[in-house]
Amino acid sequence: MTTTSINATHVDALASGAPEWAGSLRRAAWERHLEMPAPTPYEEVWRFTDMSLLDLSTFGRVQAQSAPPATTGETSAFDLAGGSAAGTATHIDSLHAGTELSEDARAAGIVYMPLDKALVEHEDIVRPRLGSLVGASDHFTSWQLATHSGGMFLYVPRDVVVEQPISSLHRLTAGGVAVATRTLVVVEPGAKVVFNDVYTGQALDSPSLHAPVVELFIGQGASVGWLTWQDLGPGTRHLAHVKAHLERDARLESLVVTLGGDYSRTWKECAMAGEGSSSVMLGLFFPHGSQRFEHWTVQDHVRPHTTSDLLYKGALADDSNCVYYGTIRVRPGAARTDAYQANRNLALSPKARVVTQPQLEIENNDVRCTHGATIGQVDPDHLFYIQSRGVEREQAEQLVVFGFFNEVLERVQWSGMHERLADAIATKMKLQRGVS
C-alpha cells in the first residue's frame, strides 16, 4: 500500500470509473472545493478548532488493488450483536474487504453492497439522493463528495422489519493518508432496521484524516436505530458528517459514541421533514490524555407536530478538551414543535476543559423548546460514601462514572451494544489511570 497526493487527476480517475452522472457530481464538487478557501477561526462554526489539524494538503491517499485481508479474529472483535447481525460489511482504510448478508435479509429484498457498485445497479434509488443531504456546501464537504472512496449502500424495502442489526465496520491502518468513505442508507415507508456504523483503528506512525459521511433517508412511518461508534487509534484526526431526513411519522433513535483519535469533530443533523416525525439523539464521549472532541448537532424541525429529544453526556479526564455546540431550529411552518436539548459534562480532572453552547433558532411561536447544559466535578461526598462501604477509590470513581453515563446506556438497548459500551467505559477508566 502506497500513498500519493489528492488532486484533480485523482478526482478524474475516480470519475472515469463511475457512471457519467456520478462522475459529473464528483467533478462539480471538486470545482466547488477549489472555489472555497479553508475556513478560518473567525467563522463561528470553526472558532474552537485548530485548523492546522485539518490541512488537506498534508494528507495523501491510499492506493491498493484490493484491501489487505483482515487479521485472524478481527471481525469477531467488532461483533456488535453477539453473532446475530443480519449483515456486516468491512472496510480496511477505504478499501472494501467483504460483505455478508443473511439469507433471510436477502429474501426480504434488503440490499447491502459497496456504494460504487450501487451507483450502477441501483441508480434509480441512489442518483436522486447521493450528496443531497451532505453536499458540496463547504470546503470539507465538497472535498469529501469529490474524493470519497469506499462506504456502503443499504436499502430496506417497504414494511420490512429487520430483527437483527446491520453493521458497517471501518478500520484505519495507514498513516499519512486521508480516508473519505460515504454511506447511503434508504429505509422505505413502514420498515424497521438498526444500523451500527463503527470506526476503529490502530496507533499510526504519522497523522491521518478520517472523514466519513453518512446520509440517511427514513420513509413514512419507518423506524430506525442508528449508532455511530468512533474508537480510532492515536494519530488520527476524525471529521464526520452525518445527516438524517425523516418523512411523515418516521422515527429515529440515534447514538454517537466518541472515544478515540487525537482529534474528533462530528456534525450530526436530523431534519424532521415530515409532519409527526420524531428523533432521539444521544451522545456519549469520554476523552483522556490530550484528546480533543467536538460535537455539533442540529435538530431541524421543518414540519408541524414534530418532536426531538437530545442528550449528550461526556466525562473528561487529564488534559482533554471538549466542545458541544447544539442548535434547535424551528422553521416558520413547524407549529406545535416539542424539542429538548441537554448537554451534561463530568470533569474528572481540574485540567480538563469544556465549552458548551446550546442555542435556539425559533421562527414559530406555537412551540415548546427547552435546552440546558451543565459542567460538574465528581462530588467528594459521593466518593466518601462509596468508599465507606469498603470500596477502593478507583472502583468508587468508576461507579460514579458509570452512574453518570447510565441514563444514556439504559436508552440504547435497541443497538445491541449495551454491554460493549459498558466495557468501553471501563477501558477508558483504565487508560486514564495508565493501566493497560
C-alpha positions in Angstrom: 0.0 0.0 0.0 1.4 3.4 -1.0 0.2 7.0 -0.8 0.1 9.9 -3.3 -1.4 13.3 -3.1 -5.0 14.1 -3.7 -5.5 16.4 -6.7 -7.6 16.9 -9.9 -6.0 13.9 -11.5 -7.1 11.7 -8.7 -10.7 13.0 -9.0 -10.7 12.4 -12.7 -9.6 8.8 -12.1 -12.4 8.3 -9.7 -14.9 10.0 -12.0 -13.8 7.9 -15.0 -14.6 4.7 -13.2 -18.1 5.7 -12.3 -21.3 6.3 -14.3 -21.4 9.6 -16.1 -23.8 11.2 -13.7 -21.7 10.2 -10.7 -18.5 11.4 -12.4 -20.1 14.8 -13.1 -21.1 15.0 -9.5 -17.5 14.4 -8.4 -16.1 16.9 -10.8 -18.6 19.6 -9.9 -17.8 19.1 -6.2 -14.1 19.4 -6.9 -14.6 22.7 -8.8 -16.7 23.9 -5.8 -13.9 22.8 -3.4 -11.3 24.8 -5.4 -13.5 27.9 -5.1 -13.9 27.7 -1.4 -11.0 28.5 0.8 -10.3 26.7 4.0 -12.3 28.1 6.9 -10.7 30.3 9.5 -11.1 30.5 13.3 -13.0 33.8 12.7 -16.0 31.7 11.4 -18.5 30.8 14.1 -18.6 27.1 13.4 -14.8 26.8 13.3 -13.7 29.2 16.1 -12.9 26.4 18.5 -10.9 24.3 16.0 -7.2 24.1 15.4 -7.4 24.3 11.6 -3.8 23.0 11.2 -5.0 19.6 12.2 -7.3 19.5 9.1 -5.0 20.9 6.5 -5.9 18.7 3.5 -2.6 19.3 1.7 -0.8 17.3 4.3 -2.5 14.0 3.6 -2.1 11.6 0.8 -4.5 9.0 -0.5 -4.5 5.2 -0.2 -3.5 3.2 -3.3 -4.0 -0.5 -3.5 -5.5 -3.1 -5.8 -7.6 -4.6 -3.0 -7.9 -4.3 0.7 -5.5 -6.3 2.8 -7.1 -9.3 4.4 -8.5 -8.8 7.9 -6.3 -10.4 10.6 -7.5 -13.5 12.3 -10.3 -12.7 14.7 -10.6 -9.1 13.6 -14.2 -9.3 12.5 -15.2 -11.0 15.8 -13.6 -8.2 17.6 -16.3 -5.9 16.2 -19.1 -8.4 16.7 -21.9 -6.0 17.5 -24.7 -8.2 18.4 -23.4 -11.5 19.7 -23.0 -13.1 16.3 -26.6 -12.3 15.3 -26.0 -9.5 12.8 -28.3 -9.5 9.7 -25.4 -8.1 7.7 -21.9 -7.0 8.1 -19.5 -5.1 5.8 -15.8 -4.5 6.4 -13.5 -1.8 5.1 -9.8 -1.5 5.8 -8.8 2.1 5.2 -11.2 3.0 2.3 -10.9 -0.4 0.7 -13.8 -2.9 0.8 -12.8 -6.2 2.4 -16.1 -8.1 2.3 -19.8 -8.1 2.9 -22.0 -10.7 4.4 -25.8 -10.6 4.4 -28.1 -13.3 5.9 -30.3 -15.4 3.7 -33.4 -14.0 5.5 -32.3 -10.5 4.7 -31.7 -11.3 1.0 -35.1 -13.0 0.8 -36.8 -9.9 2.2 -35.3 -7.8 -0.6 -32.7 -5.9 1.5 -29.8 -4.6 -0.5 -26.4 -4.1 1.2 -23.4 -3.6 -1.1 -20.5 -1.2 -1.7 -21.7 2.2 -2.8 -19.7 2.3 -6.0 -21.4 -0.9 -7.1 -24.9 0.5 -6.2 -24.2 3.6 -8.4 -24.8 1.2 -11.4 -27.1 -1.5 -10.1 -29.5 0.8 -8.1 -29.1 4.1 -9.9 -32.8 4.9 -9.6 -32.5 5.0 -5.8 -29.0 6.3 -5.4 -28.9 9.1 -8.0 -31.6 11.5 -6.6 -30.2 11.1 -3.0 -26.4 10.9 -3.2 -25.0 14.2 -2.0 -28.4 15.7 -1.4 -28.1 15.8 2.4 -24.4 16.3 2.7 -23.3 18.0 -0.5 -20.7 20.5 -1.6 -21.6 23.1 0.9 -18.3 24.0 2.4 -14.5 23.4 2.0 -14.6 19.9 3.5 -17.9 18.5 2.4 -17.1 19.5 -1.3 -13.7 17.8 -1.0 -15.4 14.7 0.5 -18.0 14.5 -2.2 -15.3 14.8 -4.9 -12.9 12.3 -3.5 -14.9 9.7 -1.5 -13.9 6.1 -1.8 -15.4 3.1 0.0 -18.6 3.0 2.0 -21.9 1.2 1.7 -25.4 1.4 0.3 -28.2 -0.1 2.5 -31.7 -0.3 1.2 -34.6 -1.7 3.3 -37.8 -2.2 1.3 -41.3 -1.1 2.4 -42.7 -2.7 5.6 -39.7 -5.0 6.0 -38.7 -5.4 9.7 -35.1 -6.4 10.2 -34.9 -8.1 13.6 -31.0 -8.1 13.9 -28.6 -5.1 13.4 -26.8 -4.4 10.2 -23.3 -3.3 10.7 -20.6 -1.4 8.8 -17.1 -1.8 10.2 -14.2 0.5 9.2 -10.6 0.0 10.3 -7.9 2.6 9.7 -4.4 1.3 9.5 -2.4 3.6 7.1 -0.5 6.7 8.3 -0.3 9.9 6.4 -3.5 9.5 4.4 -7.0 10.9 4.1 -9.7 8.3 4.1 -13.1 9.6 3.0 -15.9 7.0 3.0 -19.5 7.7 2.1 -22.5 5.6 3.2 -26.1 5.9 1.9 -29.0 4.4 3.8 -32.5 4.3 2.4 -35.4 2.9 4.6 -38.7 2.7 2.8 -42.1 3.5 4.5 -43.1 1.2 7.3 -39.7 -0.6 7.5 -37.6 -1.0 10.6 -33.9 -1.5 11.0 -30.9 -0.9 13.3 -27.7 0.3 11.6 -24.4 0.2 13.5 -21.6 2.2 11.9 -18.3 1.6 13.6 -14.9 3.2 13.1 -11.7 1.9 14.8 -8.0 1.7 14.2 -4.5 1.2 15.5 -1.9 3.7 16.5 -0.4 5.4 13.4 3.2 6.4 12.7 2.1 9.7 11.0 -1.2 11.6 11.3 -4.1 10.5 9.1 -7.5 12.1 8.4 -10.7 10.0 8.6 -13.6 11.9 7.0 -16.8 9.7 6.7 -20.2 10.9 5.5 -23.5 9.1 6.2 -26.8 10.2 4.6 -29.9 8.5 5.9 -33.4 8.7 4.4 -36.3 7.4 6.5 -39.6 6.9 4.8 -43.1 7.5 6.2 -43.8 5.6 9.4 -40.4 3.8 9.3 -38.3 3.3 12.4 -34.5 3.4 12.5 -31.9 2.8 15.2 -28.6 4.4 14.2 -25.4 4.1 16.1 -22.1 5.8 15.2 -19.1 4.5 17.2 -15.7 6.1 16.8 -12.7 4.5 18.6 -9.9 5.3 16.2 -6.2 5.0 17.3 -3.7 7.6 18.3 -2.5 9.8 15.4 -6.0 10.0 13.8 -8.0 13.1 13.1 -11.7 12.4 12.6 -14.0 14.7 10.7 -17.5 13.2 10.3 -20.8 14.5 8.8 -23.9 12.5 9.4 -27.4 13.7 8.5 -30.9 12.1 8.5 -34.1 13.1 6.7 -37.4 11.9 8.2 -40.7 11.7 6.4 -44.1 11.8 7.9 -44.4 9.8 11.2 -40.9 8.4 10.8 -38.9 7.8 14.0 -35.1 7.8 14.5 -33.2 6.8 17.6 -29.5 7.5 17.3 -26.4 7.4 19.4 -22.9 8.9 18.8 -20.1 7.3 20.7 -16.7 9.2 20.6 -13.7 7.6 22.3 -10.6 7.6 20.1 -8.3 9.6 17.9 -6.3 12.7 18.8 -8.9 15.0 17.4 -12.6 14.3 16.6 -15.3 16.5 15.2 -18.8 15.2 14.4 -21.5 17.2 12.8 -24.8 15.4 13.4 -28.0 16.8 11.9 -31.6 15.5 11.9 -34.3 17.1 9.7 -37.9 16.3 10.8 -39.2 17.0 7.3 -42.5 15.2 7.7 -45.4 16.0 10.0 -45.4 13.8 13.1 -41.8 12.7 12.7 -39.6 12.3 15.9 -36.0 12.0 16.7 -34.0 10.9 19.8 -30.3 12.0 19.6 -28.0 10.6 22.3 -24.3 11.1 22.6 -21.6 9.5 24.8 -18.0 10.8 24.8 -15.0 10.1 27.1 -11.7 11.8 26.2 -8.5 11.3 28.1 -4.9 12.5 27.8 -4.8 15.4 25.4 -7.7 14.3 23.2 -9.9 17.0 21.8 -13.5 16.2 20.8 -16.1 18.5 19.1 -19.8 17.7 18.7 -22.0 19.9 16.6 -25.7 19.0 16.5 -28.8 20.4 14.7 -32.4 19.4 15.5 -34.1 20.8 12.4 -37.9 21.0 12.7 -39.3 21.6 9.3 -43.0 20.5 9.6 -45.6 20.8 12.3 -46.2 18.3 15.2 -42.6 17.1 15.3 -40.6 16.1 18.3 -36.9 15.8 19.2 -35.1 14.8 22.3 -31.3 15.2 22.6 -29.0 14.2 25.5 -25.2 14.3 25.1 -23.1 13.2 28.1 -19.3 13.4 28.4 -16.7 12.6 31.0 -13.3 14.3 30.6 -10.0 13.1 32.1 -6.5 14.5 32.2 -5.8 17.5 29.9 -8.6 16.7 27.4 -10.9 19.3 25.8 -14.5 19.1 24.6 -16.8 21.4 22.6 -20.5 20.9 22.4 -22.5 23.3 20.1 -26.1 22.4 19.6 -28.9 24.1 17.8 -32.7 23.5 17.9 -34.0 25.0 14.7 -37.8 25.6 14.3 -38.9 26.6 10.8 -41.9 29.0 10.2 -44.2 26.2 9.3 -43.3 23.9 12.2 -46.1 24.7 14.7 -46.5 22.5 17.8 -42.8 21.5 17.8 -41.7 19.9 21.0 -37.9 19.9 21.3 -35.5 19.3 24.2 -31.7 19.6 24.3 -29.3 18.8 27.1 -25.5 18.5 27.4 -24.1 17.2 30.7 -20.3 17.1 31.4 -18.4 15.5 34.2 -14.8 16.7 34.7 -12.6 14.1 36.2 -9.5 16.4 36.3 -9.1 20.1 37.1 -7.2 20.4 33.9 -10.0 19.2 31.7 -11.8 21.9 29.7 -15.3 22.1 28.4 -17.1 24.6 26.1 -20.8 24.0 25.8 -23.2 26.2 23.8 -26.8 25.1 23.3 -29.0 27.5 21.4 -32.4 28.0 19.8 -33.4 29.4 16.4 -37.2 29.6 16.6 -39.4 31.1 13.8 -42.8 29.9 15.1 -44.4 31.0 18.4 -46.6 27.9 18.9 -43.8 25.6 20.1 -42.3 24.1 23.3 -38.5 24.1 23.3 -36.1 23.8 26.2 -32.3 23.5 26.4 -29.6 23.4 29.0 -26.0 22.5 29.8 -24.0 21.6 33.0 -20.4 21.1 33.8 -19.5 19.5 37.1 -16.9 17.5 39.0 -17.0 14.3 41.0 -18.6 15.0 44.3 -16.1 14.1 47.1 -19.1 13.2 49.4 -20.2 10.6 46.8 -16.8 9.1 46.7 -16.5 9.1 50.5 -19.9 7.4 50.9 -19.0 4.6 48.4 -15.5 4.1 50.0 -17.1 3.9 53.4 -18.8 0.7 52.2 -15.4 -0.9 51.7 -14.9 0.0 48.0 -11.4 1.2 46.8 -11.2 4.7 45.5 -10.5 3.7 41.9 -13.6 1.4 41.9 -15.6 4.2 43.5 -14.7 6.6 40.8 -15.6 4.0 38.2 -19.0 3.5 39.8 -19.6 7.3 39.8 -18.7 7.5 36.1 -21.0 4.5 35.3 -23.8 6.2 37.2 -23.3 9.3 35.2 -23.5 7.5 31.9 -26.2 5.1 32.9 -29.0 7.4 31.7 -27.6 7.1 28.2 -26.8 3.3 28.4 -30.3 2.4 29.5 -31.8 4.1 26.5 -29.8 2.3 23.8 -30.9 -1.3 24.4 -32.1 -1.3 20.8 -28.5 -1.1 19.5 -27.2 -4.5 20.7 -24.2 -2.6 22.1 -25.1 -2.0 25.7 -22.5 -4.4 27.1 -19.8 -3.2 24.7 -20.5 0.4 25.8 -20.1 -0.6 29.4 -16.8 -2.4 28.6 -15.6 0.7 26.6 -16.2 3.0 29.6 -14.3 0.6 31.9 -11.4 0.5 29.4 -11.3 4.3 29.3 -11.1 4.4 33.0 -8.0 2.2 32.9 -6.4 4.3 30.2 -7.0 7.4 32.3 -5.2 5.7 35.2 -2.4 4.4 32.9 -3.4 0.8 33.3 -3.0 -1.4 30.3 
